[in-house]
Amino acid sequence: MRLSDYQWSRNPRGLHVQRILITPLEIERWTRPRMGWVKLIASGDEYIDDSRLFLERNITPILRPYRAAWGAGPMDRGIRDQVAAYANAGVKWFEFWNEPNLGVEWAGVDPDWRDAATTIYPLMDNWLNFAEYVLSLGCYPGFPPLAESDHPKYASVRWMDAWLNYLAERHYDRFKNILSSGMFVATHPYILNHFYQERPGGGARSARPPNEQNASQPGWHFEYPYDPISQANDSGRTVYGGTDLTPNGDPNGLLAMGRMFNERCAQIWGSQAIPVVGTEGGIWPFREGSHQQDNRYPPYNEQSHAEATLAMFEWIARVAPPWFFGVTLWKEDEYYFNGTNVPAINRLAGVAPILRDVPALEVMQGGFSPLPLGPDGTPLIGPGPIQGQAENHMILLAPGLDPLWFFETAQSYWNTFRPMVTTRAELIDVIPYESSLAVTVISPPDLVETMTAAIREKYPNVWFDLIVAARLEDVESLLNSRVLANRRFG
C-alpha cells in the first residue's frame, strides 16, 4: 500500500457536522468554502444520501457510528451493518470510538491508561476486529483519536504508548498486516494558539501581532512543539515531553499525535508513513475578543483566526509531512450560526484550495526494510516459504461473495481463528517475504479454476486452502465443523 493509493479529494480542508440526526445537510456549507473532507457521526443510515452528494462533489466523508458512552464496547451487529451500508454508498473512511481517554465516553468508568485490563486491552482487542472488518470491505479503518490531554490519568501520549506496546506484545503480526493494508490514524488536533507568522527576516522572537497576520504571505509556523518559539522557551520539548515542564507529553500541536504514532510504528513495525487525518480540531473559532491560551505565542481574534485557518490548510498542503492529509474543523454550528458565519468561511471561500501532492510512498517499505532480492536481482514480492506453520492466515472471498455474509454466517470461525477477511487478492502483496501466509479461498464452482490459478501461480509460497461454495449453507456448516474440531484448515 502506498500513500497515493488512498482514495480522497486531496484537499486538506474539512468541516465536522454539528451533531447526529440533522439531515439533509446544507451541502453549501462545505462547497462554498471549498472543503475536501466532511466528518459525519451517525446513529443509523441518516447520512447515506448526504454521503453520496458529498462524494459527487469530491468531498470525502469520514463516518463514525455513534453510540453514547460506548467505552470499550465491541463492534456489534448494528455497527457492522451500518458500516456496510455506508460502504455500499461509497464511503471508505471509518472511525469507531471517540476520545476514549475521557470519562464522558464511558458508562460508570473513570478511564485510566494504567488500568490496562479495563481500558487498553479491550479497546485494542475490539478495534482490531473492527479494523479487519472495515478492511474486508475495501475501506480504511481509523486508529482511535484521543483527547489532547496531559493529565497523568488521561494523557494522550501515555494512552498511545500503552496501546502500541500492547499491540506489539500481543498482536504484532496482526497489527502489522492492518498497518500494511489501508488503515489511517485519526487525531484531534485542537492547536490552541500554537501557531504564528514571522515578520520578514525577524526570526523566532518577532511573531506578527494578530492585525498583521496575512495568509497570502510566508513565515507561518504550525509545527508545534518543534517550532522556534517553543524550543526557545523550553529547549528539547517534544510531543513525548522531554522536559520538566511536560512530564506527560505535549500533544497540543497540529501534527503532534500523528507524528508520535508514525515514529512509534516506525520503531516497532518498520513502517514508513501511515496516513493521518485530524477528524476534529483546528483553531477554535472564538467569535469575540482576543484569545491567548499560551502566553508564549501571540493571541488571535476573529479576523486573524480567518487568516490563520487559511494559512493552516495551505501549510498542510505545502509543508506538512506527506502522511498528513488534513483536518475537519470542529464544528459546523461553531462556523455557521444565526444565519451568518465566522470570517474564516468567507476567507476560505475566496481562495481556491491547494491540493495535496501525495507521493507514491510505501506505507511499510522505504528506508526501514528494503525488499529482499531473488537470485536474479529482482525484489521478492509477497510471502516467503512456510516453516512449520504459516504466520498469517487470510480468508479470500471470490467475486460475488459479500464479506457481510461471511461475518454473519461464519462468526464462530472468525472469533476462534481471527483470519484476515478480504475480497482483494492484491493484499497478499503486503505480506513481507520474511513472513508466511495461508489463504483459505471461498469460491463458487465456476470461479474455482480462476481463483486457484490466481493464487498458486503468482504466490507459490502460499499455503492454498480451498472451500467450494456450491451452497452457502454448506460453507457455514463446514466452517463450524472446523471450529468444533479446532482445525483451522481442511
FILUM-799026 format. One line per 10 residues: number of its first residue (from 1); for each residue x, y, z of C-alpha. Coordinates in Angstrom, 3 decimals, always signed. Layout:
<sites>
NUM) X:Y:Z  ...
</sites>
This chain:
<sites>
1) +0.000:+0.000:+0.000  +1.272:+3.440:-0.930  +0.120:+6.809:+0.380  -1.029:+7.627:-3.142  -3.314:+4.560:-3.170  -5.729:+6.070:-0.623  -8.834:+7.493:-2.271  -9.779:+11.003:-1.177  -10.207:+14.512:-2.557  -6.541:+15.535:-1.992
11) -7.975:+18.723:-0.484  -6.929:+19.084:+3.200  -9.817:+21.406:+4.148  -12.603:+19.827:+6.163  -15.569:+20.546:+8.436  -17.266:+18.370:+11.070  -21.067:+18.204:+11.217  -22.696:+19.713:+14.267  -24.418:+16.558:+15.575  -26.360:+13.481:+14.543
21) -29.825:+13.350:+13.006  -29.692:+16.664:+11.129  -30.377:+15.741:+7.539  -30.399:+16.655:+4.766  -27.290:+18.691:+5.404  -26.756:+22.132:+3.929  -24.143:+20.984:+1.432  -23.249:+24.555:+0.508  -21.674:+24.903:+3.953  -18.952:+22.659:+2.569
31) -18.968:+23.638:-1.084  -18.795:+27.417:-0.568  -15.556:+27.315:+1.499  -14.314:+24.585:-0.867  -13.948:+21.782:+1.651  -12.410:+18.420:+0.765  -13.454:+16.448:+3.872  -16.680:+16.086:+5.839  -16.785:+14.293:+9.186  -20.124:+12.557:+9.877
41) -21.327:+10.937:+13.076  -24.389:+8.790:+12.535  -26.651:+6.723:+14.745  -28.045:+4.910:+11.715  -28.388:+5.434:+7.987  -29.442:+9.097:+8.179  -26.418:+10.315:+6.191  -26.459:+7.764:+3.367  -27.935:+10.194:+0.817  -25.780:+13.063:+2.084
51) -22.691:+10.897:+1.692  -23.495:+10.311:-1.965  -23.997:+14.045:-2.522  -20.649:+14.843:-0.910  -18.868:+12.223:-2.989  -20.408:+13.633:-6.171  -18.819:+16.976:-5.234  -15.404:+15.442:-4.480  -15.805:+15.935:-0.730  -14.609:+12.848:+1.139
61) -16.788:+11.621:+4.033  -15.377:+10.131:+7.224  -18.075:+8.208:+9.097  -18.191:+7.368:+12.808  -21.057:+5.170:+14.011  -22.379:+6.999:+17.066  -23.078:+5.130:+20.270  -23.329:+7.100:+23.517  -20.826:+6.207:+26.254  -19.681:+3.146:+24.313
71) -16.490:+2.787:+26.382  -14.563:-0.218:+25.097  -17.712:-1.778:+23.676  -17.270:-4.129:+20.731  -18.470:-3.797:+17.164  -21.959:-5.265:+17.437  -24.208:-6.343:+14.582  -25.772:-2.877:+14.341  -22.399:-1.187:+13.878  -21.294:-3.838:+11.413
81) -24.422:-3.431:+9.281  -24.191:+0.360:+9.498  -20.600:+0.392:+8.251  -21.555:-1.936:+5.394  -24.450:+0.336:+4.372  -22.206:+3.411:+4.187  -19.502:+1.446:+2.389  -22.077:+0.425:-0.210  -22.872:+4.133:-0.642  -19.203:+4.821:-1.446
91) -17.846:+5.877:+1.965  -14.351:+4.472:+2.562  -13.093:+6.193:+5.740  -14.427:+4.930:+9.093  -13.815:+5.540:+12.788  -15.073:+3.623:+15.793  -14.530:+5.221:+19.214  -14.138:+8.885:+20.094  -11.619:+10.091:+22.711  -11.799:+7.038:+24.993
101) -9.360:+8.697:+27.389  -12.262:+10.857:+28.620  -14.866:+9.727:+31.147  -17.762:+11.103:+29.096  -17.182:+8.276:+26.600  -17.715:+5.592:+29.261  -20.638:+4.457:+31.397  -19.610:+4.483:+35.046  -15.851:+4.239:+34.352  -13.200:+6.863:+35.024
111) -10.680:+5.767:+32.366  -7.025:+5.482:+33.263  -4.349:+4.123:+30.929  -2.722:+2.417:+33.910  -5.873:+0.310:+34.396  -4.990:-1.626:+31.272  -7.379:-4.538:+31.832  -10.359:-2.150:+31.770  -9.199:+0.278:+29.100  -6.158:-0.576:+26.985
121) -6.692:-4.286:+26.367  -10.401:-4.358:+25.445  -10.139:-1.198:+23.344  -7.370:-2.649:+21.219  -8.845:-6.160:+21.032  -12.157:-4.772:+19.814  -10.544:-2.239:+17.493  -8.595:-4.981:+15.731  -11.874:-6.750:+14.933  -13.381:-3.508:+13.657
131) -10.318:-2.682:+11.554  -10.188:-6.085:+9.905  -13.873:-5.905:+9.087  -13.539:-2.428:+7.535  -10.535:-3.584:+5.500  -12.531:-6.568:+4.270  -14.967:-4.085:+2.695  -12.125:-2.389:+0.824  -12.283:+0.607:+3.192  -9.965:+2.388:+5.645
141) -10.268:+1.947:+9.446  -9.141:+4.838:+11.629  -6.987:+4.244:+14.703  -8.916:+5.779:+17.623  -8.438:+9.510:+18.248  -7.514:+10.698:+21.733  -8.373:+13.915:+23.516  -5.216:+16.020:+23.733  -4.653:+15.808:+27.473  -1.507:+15.966:+29.593
151) -3.276:+14.909:+32.812  -1.440:+11.907:+34.336  -4.552:+9.718:+34.108  -5.828:+10.805:+30.702  -2.571:+11.817:+28.987  -2.922:+11.049:+25.300  +0.796:+10.305:+24.898  +0.617:+7.720:+27.700  -2.507:+6.151:+26.222  -0.981:+5.922:+22.771
161) +2.182:+4.316:+24.089  +0.144:+1.828:+26.133  -1.942:+0.906:+23.090  +1.029:+0.388:+20.800  +3.043:-1.518:+23.400  +0.116:-3.883:+23.958  -0.299:-4.432:+20.216  +3.416:-5.123:+19.883  +3.371:-7.641:+22.730  +0.126:-9.458:+21.937
171) -0.829:-8.791:+18.299  +2.389:-7.900:+16.493  +1.764:-9.571:+13.127  -1.962:-8.922:+13.155  -1.483:-5.189:+13.630  +1.353:-5.089:+11.106  -0.980:-6.533:+8.491  -3.537:-3.837:+9.290  -0.862:-1.134:+9.040  +0.057:-2.503:+5.632
181) -3.454:-2.831:+4.273  -5.052:+0.608:+4.388  -5.609:+1.938:+7.893  -5.212:+5.578:+8.925  -4.749:+7.448:+12.184  -7.469:+9.765:+13.457  -6.265:+12.631:+15.639  -7.977:+15.636:+17.258  -5.513:+18.498:+16.854  -7.053:+21.409:+18.737
191) -3.937:+23.501:+18.407  -4.831:+26.385:+20.747  -2.736:+29.426:+19.737  +0.301:+27.269:+18.948  +0.957:+28.929:+15.609  +2.422:+32.202:+14.445  +3.669:+34.152:+11.453  +7.132:+35.696:+11.462  +7.838:+39.190:+10.329  +10.065:+39.078:+7.230
201) +13.581:+38.266:+8.394  +12.508:+38.520:+12.011  +13.071:+35.016:+13.376  +11.518:+33.357:+16.397  +11.145:+36.432:+18.576  +9.341:+38.649:+16.094  +5.979:+36.973:+15.639  +3.413:+39.224:+13.999  +0.546:+40.517:+16.144  -2.965:+39.482:+15.044
211) -3.671:+42.583:+12.953  -0.552:+41.954:+10.816  -1.175:+38.285:+10.022  -1.820:+37.535:+6.359  -2.381:+34.075:+4.933  -1.122:+35.102:+1.493  +2.341:+35.896:+2.883  +5.035:+33.454:+4.086  +6.500:+32.875:+7.530  +3.834:+30.651:+9.100
221) +4.665:+28.032:+11.726  +2.368:+25.128:+12.637  +4.985:+22.558:+13.673  +4.495:+22.933:+17.465  +6.163:+21.845:+19.755  +9.171:+21.808:+17.421  +8.903:+25.430:+16.273  +11.476:+28.091:+17.278  +9.242:+29.791:+19.863  +8.599:+26.543:+21.730
231) +12.228:+25.479:+21.621  +13.474:+28.924:+22.686  +11.220:+28.821:+25.753  +11.604:+25.142:+26.672  +14.540:+23.616:+24.866  +14.149:+19.966:+23.958  +10.372:+19.837:+24.247  +8.788:+17.109:+22.108  +5.376:+15.525:+21.807  +6.650:+12.892:+24.264
241) +7.511:+15.557:+26.832  +11.251:+15.563:+27.204  +11.375:+18.439:+29.696  +10.440:+19.082:+33.317  +7.525:+21.226:+32.150  +5.982:+18.392:+30.122  +6.223:+15.192:+32.214  +3.239:+13.572:+30.471  +3.917:+14.779:+26.955  +2.760:+17.778:+24.955
251) +0.165:+16.751:+22.322  -1.258:+20.210:+21.577  +0.029:+20.665:+18.037  -1.326:+20.183:+14.542  +0.987:+17.236:+13.791  +1.906:+16.119:+17.296  -0.113:+12.935:+17.841  +0.170:+11.860:+14.214  +3.908:+12.330:+14.412  +4.087:+10.282:+17.607
261) +2.103:+7.428:+16.038  +4.266:+7.396:+12.914  +7.506:+7.487:+14.886  +6.454:+4.715:+17.267  +5.207:+2.467:+14.452  +8.430:+3.033:+12.512  +10.429:+1.962:+15.564  +8.307:-1.116:+16.330  +6.919:-2.308:+12.981  +9.219:-0.688:+10.437
271) +6.518:+1.448:+8.877  +7.365:+4.485:+6.800  +4.268:+6.661:+6.532  +0.803:+5.980:+7.986  -1.871:+8.475:+6.843  -3.179:+10.872:+9.494  -6.420:+12.860:+9.372  -7.451:+15.324:+12.061  -11.093:+14.288:+12.341  -11.784:+17.108:+14.801
281) -9.753:+20.164:+15.591  -8.242:+23.283:+14.109  -8.047:+26.711:+15.722  -11.048:+27.301:+17.963  -13.367:+29.856:+16.261  -13.949:+32.334:+19.081  -16.456:+34.929:+17.930  -15.473:+37.837:+20.139  -12.405:+39.243:+21.825  -8.769:+38.190:+21.766
291) -7.628:+34.775:+22.936  -4.219:+33.633:+24.135  -4.267:+30.162:+25.688  -0.442:+30.008:+25.776  +1.243:+33.336:+26.533  +4.433:+32.305:+24.716  +2.513:+32.794:+21.450  +0.581:+35.751:+20.061  -3.146:+35.952:+20.740  -5.702:+35.713:+17.953
301) -9.092:+37.218:+17.276  -11.910:+36.526:+14.847  -10.147:+38.174:+11.910  -6.710:+36.678:+12.491  -8.424:+33.322:+13.040  -9.591:+33.550:+9.431  -6.070:+34.246:+8.174  -4.538:+31.511:+10.316  -7.141:+28.911:+9.301  -6.498:+29.504:+5.602
311) -2.743:+29.527:+6.255  -3.024:+26.262:+8.209  -4.627:+24.427:+5.294  -2.093:+25.826:+2.839  +0.733:+24.871:+5.213  -0.643:+21.312:+5.327  -0.670:+21.150:+1.525  +2.802:+22.631:+1.083  +4.882:+21.902:+4.202  +3.403:+19.134:+6.357
321) +4.810:+15.597:+6.146  +3.312:+13.577:+3.283  +1.327:+11.419:+5.706  -0.787:+14.331:+6.991  -3.968:+14.558:+4.919  -5.933:+17.377:+6.562  -8.295:+18.476:+9.341  -12.078:+18.589:+9.721  -12.733:+21.755:+11.688  -14.831:+21.437:+14.825
331) -17.631:+22.091:+14.075  -20.405:+23.168:+11.696  -22.509:+25.185:+14.167  -19.412:+26.987:+15.510  -18.640:+28.229:+11.996  -22.284:+28.865:+10.946  -24.820:+30.423:+13.329  -27.888:+32.689:+13.306  -27.872:+32.933:+9.519  -24.237:+34.027:+9.310
341) -20.742:+32.576:+9.656  -17.321:+33.346:+11.083  -14.925:+35.274:+8.811  -12.842:+32.125:+8.212  -15.602:+30.722:+5.989  -15.510:+33.803:+3.746  -11.726:+33.733:+3.635  -11.704:+30.084:+2.549  -14.445:+30.707:+0.004  -12.339:+33.380:-1.663
351) -9.228:+31.261:-2.221  -9.005:+28.021:-4.165  -7.595:+25.151:-2.104  -4.092:+23.888:-2.685  -4.373:+20.177:-3.346  -2.092:+17.777:-1.513  +0.667:+16.288:-3.647  +0.667:+12.763:-2.209  +3.779:+10.787:-3.193  +3.769:+7.094:-4.092
361) +5.455:+6.391:-0.774  +5.209:+2.834:+0.542  +3.487:+2.621:+3.904  +5.682:-0.248:+5.101  +8.708:-0.051:+2.826  +11.414:+2.513:+2.075  +14.394:+3.272:+4.272  +13.431:+0.902:+7.064  +13.421:-2.582:+5.478  +14.287:-2.872:+1.781
371) +12.736:-5.737:-0.128  +14.907:-8.844:-0.280  +16.167:-9.756:-3.733  +15.870:-13.052:-5.545  +18.725:-14.829:-7.380  +18.071:-12.745:-10.499  +18.285:-9.482:-8.536  +14.555:-8.655:-8.670  +12.598:-7.889:-5.456  +10.812:-10.819:-3.843
381) +7.162:-9.731:-3.599  +4.697:-11.455:-1.330  +5.061:-14.048:+1.454  +8.044:-16.303:+1.902  +8.205:-20.068:+2.453  +6.314:-21.626:+5.354  +8.496:-23.056:+8.098  +6.246:-25.460:+10.005  +3.098:-23.297:+10.218  +2.072:-20.146:+8.368
391) +2.430:-16.989:+10.433  -0.594:-15.315:+8.803  -3.999:-16.516:+7.653  -6.282:-14.828:+5.128  -9.832:-15.630:+4.041  -10.153:-14.601:+0.386  -13.729:-14.343:-0.897  -14.239:-14.811:-4.624  -16.054:-12.096:-6.620  -19.756:-12.105:-5.842
401) -19.374:-13.186:-2.210  -20.210:-10.491:+0.308  -17.916:-10.012:+3.346  -21.037:-9.201:+5.360  -22.272:-12.728:+4.634  -19.032:-14.202:+5.953  -19.126:-12.279:+9.221  -22.780:-13.185:+9.658  -22.600:-16.909:+8.918  -19.019:-17.722:+9.932
411) -18.856:-15.690:+13.116  -17.813:-18.667:+15.235  -14.935:-19.487:+12.887  -13.767:-15.878:+12.769  -13.989:-15.438:+16.544  -11.929:-18.608:+17.039  -9.180:-18.187:+14.440  -9.185:-14.427:+13.639  -8.128:-14.577:+9.976  -7.894:-11.510:+7.786
421) -11.018:-11.382:+5.597  -10.947:-9.678:+2.215  -12.105:-9.737:-1.390  -8.807:-8.223:-2.587  -6.166:-10.757:-3.629  -3.633:-7.944:-4.061  -3.414:-7.655:-0.267  -1.232:-10.763:-0.379  +1.487:-8.482:-1.759  +1.721:-6.593:+1.542
431) +2.752:-9.714:+3.469  +6.561:-9.372:+3.556  +8.823:-12.080:+2.238  +10.182:-12.537:+5.768  +6.738:-13.785:+6.800  +4.464:-16.602:+5.573  +0.795:-16.923:+4.691  -2.004:-19.450:+4.332  -5.009:-18.420:+2.229  -8.435:-20.003:+2.541
441) -10.249:-19.279:-0.711  -14.047:-19.474:-0.656  -15.273:-19.681:-4.235  -18.366:-20.689:-6.187  -17.751:-23.667:-8.501  -17.492:-21.581:-11.678  -14.590:-19.497:-10.282  -12.553:-22.269:-8.671  -10.132:-22.618:-11.591  -9.630:-18.848:-11.862
451) -9.069:-18.367:-8.130  -6.736:-21.357:-7.921  -4.569:-20.096:-10.759  -4.533:-16.554:-9.358  -3.064:-17.735:-6.055  -0.967:-20.792:-6.874  +0.770:-19.364:-9.920  +1.547:-15.917:-8.557  +2.284:-16.907:-4.941  +3.988:-20.310:-4.867
461) +4.922:-19.955:-1.181  +1.316:-19.515:-0.012  -0.490:-22.481:+1.553  -3.674:-22.874:-0.507  -6.862:-23.977:+1.273  -9.941:-24.162:-0.986  -13.595:-24.195:+0.046  -16.064:-24.612:-2.820  -19.217:-22.614:-2.105  -21.790:-24.532:-4.096
471) -24.281:-23.665:-1.365  -23.560:-21.036:+1.273  -25.299:-23.166:+3.885  -22.721:-25.905:+3.299  -19.878:-23.406:+3.774  -21.320:-22.355:+7.110  -21.602:-25.987:+8.212  -18.044:-26.755:+7.090  -16.546:-23.806:+8.933  -18.492:-24.631:+12.091
481) -17.198:-28.207:+11.947  -13.654:-26.841:+11.753  -14.290:-24.835:+14.908  -15.595:-27.909:+16.753  -12.507:-29.845:+15.694  -10.215:-26.854:+16.479  -8.847:-27.230:+12.950  -8.211:-24.002:+11.063  -7.769:-25.665:+7.652  -9.397:-28.578:+5.855
</sites>
